[in-house]
Amino acid sequence: MLTPQEIVRLIAAAPGMKYKAALSAAHGAGLRASEAVALEVSDIDSIRTSGAPGGAETIVLVEDDEAVRATVEALLPRLGRHVLNAKDALGALTIIESGGRPILR
């Protein structure tokens, strides 16, 4: 098992944003290496991930690991998403209940 510092170094060493995002997502989802490398595009739930035309969704990003949260938060705007981030469930509920921007659910 890697320490939090080792995880940060591993993600930082990735050669590009695509790889940083993949490592962050795999870590955040708790995937084993063998599970992460076996993922295919068809594994993505396109019904849940489809939203507003042109990808203008607002996403509440909930992640307690700062390195993972920072990486994903940097990637999503490049995909046309507006990101509101929270480090825990209570923070996410506060954001959702504030009634600001419409949020992809």
N, C-alpha and C positions, 0 to 999 in steps of 0.2 A: 504494500500500500504506500502510495506517495504522500509526502507531507504537503501541506498547503504551499510552502515555498517551492517545492519541486514542481508542483502543478503549474504555478505561475511561470517558472523558468521554462517548462516544457512548452506551454502555450506561446510564450514570448519568442521561443526559438523557431516556431513554425515559419516557413518561408514566405507566407503571404496571408492576406485576410481570409481567403477561402479555407486555408488549412487551420488558421487560428479559430475560425468559427466552427469548423468540424470538430476539432479537439475540444473546444468549449462545450459544444452541444453534447458530444459523447460523454464528457465528464459530468455535465449537469444532469444528464439523463441516467447516469449510473451504468452506462454500457461498458461491458468488457471489450477489450480490443478485438476479440474474435467476432463479437456482435456488431461493433462499429464498422469493421471492414466488410461485413456481409450485407450492410444496408443497401437497398436499391431505391431508385426513384419511386417505384410503385409502393414502397413502404410508407410514403408520406400520405397522410390523410388529406386529400385534396378538397374534400367537402369542408372540413374545419379550417383549412388554410385559405380558402378562397374568400374574398371579401369585396370591398369597394372596387369599382373599375379603376384600373391604373395603379392598384396597390396603394391607395391613399389611406389605408387603415391606421388607426392609432392602436398600439399594442402596449399593454402593461407588462413590463418585463420584471419578473420576480425571481431574484437569484441572490443568495446570501454570499456567494463567493465573488469578491470584488473584481478579480481578474476575468472571470467568466462574464460577469455583468458588463464590464467595460468593453470587452471584445464584441459581445453581441450588440450592445448599444451602439457601437461604432459601425457595425455591419448593416443593421436594419435601415437606417436612413439612406444608405446607398441603394437599398432595394425599394425606396419610395415610402417607407413606413415612418410614422411619427412614433417616437418611443417615450413612454413615461416609465421610469424605473423605480423599483422598490426593493429593499433588501430582505423584506419578509412579508408574510401574509397580511399582517396588520397594516403595514404601509400600503400594500396593494388595495386593501379594502378602503382605506382612507382616500386613495386616488379615485377609485371607482365610485365611491359615494359622493365625491365632490361634484359630480355631474358636469364636468367640463366637456372636453372633446368626446364625441362618440367613440366607443371602444369596441374593437373586434373581440367577440366572445366565442 
